[in-house]
Amino acid sequence: MYTRMVIWLTVKSQRKIRWINDCNCKVDEFLLTKASLWKSRKPMVSIKHIYKFGNYAAVTIDGRKIHVHRLLMEYELLNNIPITFCVHHLDGNKMNDSIDNLAIMVSGAHNSHHMNGHVITDKQREMILKANHRRKGMKIQRRVKVPLDELKVFLKDGKSINWISRHYECDWATIKRRIHENPELLEAQHDTRTD
């Protein structure tokens, strides 16, 4: 039988951090050091790497990969940036992380800015659909063909929208939308209510 001994070390001061820029991004290392120490919850090693993660420069803080441009902007604001906002590179160079080149934008406006004039090909559209199918928790709408003449007969017979949606194995809103898109179906539904 052995006993496990735990030794707690108390670090009284942070050693100076030396950055190794593996991806050759443009960044103010003094500001990056201050931002990294602000974000970290524990002391950091004295040699840190800046590497490429995806298309952007990143660093590891407390075991998490963080993009440099986002880290610097969070430090400027002294607050975390919500997911609904993006940090935009003004000159378009993703490796230019100088603070003068960064701006915060709402995600929708940021996407519109980058997609302005861009035409999505059928192959890209198919890849987006496949990616959306793989996402967890997304409800994918299924296209269901609902013949109008059959729908009109069901409505005249007094069938409910819930019954019709179960019959076609689709959502209740799909049947409701189909009825409102076709005025003759609205009349058929109205006729059964007045009888």
Buried (B, 14 or more C-beta within 10 A) or exposed (E): EEEEEEEEEEEEEEEEBEBEBEBEBEBBEEBBBBBBBEBEEEBBEEEBEBBBBEEBBBBBBEEEEBBBBBBBBBBBEEEEBEEEBBBBBEEEEBBBBBBEBBEBBEEEEBEEEEEEEEEEEEEEEEEEEEEEEEEEEEEEEEEEEBEEEEBBEBBBEEBEBEEBBEBBEBBEEBBEEBBEEBEEBEEBBEEEEEE
